[in-house]
Amino acid sequence: MLEIPLRKMFLRMLFWHAASLHGFAINVGKAQRFLKHYIDTDLWGNILRTYPTAEIDDVWMSLQLLMQEFNDVAIRATWLGGQ
């Protein structure tokens, strides 16, 4: 239930972060399919870990990771945008 709205805003925040790193002159494509080309590999690995398996514990863990990554990226994007 929360996956769709959270994922949508998470991807938007990731785009803002990537755009702030590249002067807002990027095109991440439909459904952000080129996003991985504009962010570092560690962040991309963390993003992939936010997609859960069918196990209940994995779903909760991925949701917590998604919230943590959203917070971290939001802080970085805000800081970069203010420069």
Buried (B, 14 or more C-beta within 10 A) or exposed (E): EEBEEBEEEBBEBBBBBBBBBEEEEBEBEEEBEEBBEBBEEEBBEBBEBBEBEEEEEEBEBBBEBBBEBBEBBBEBBEEEEEE
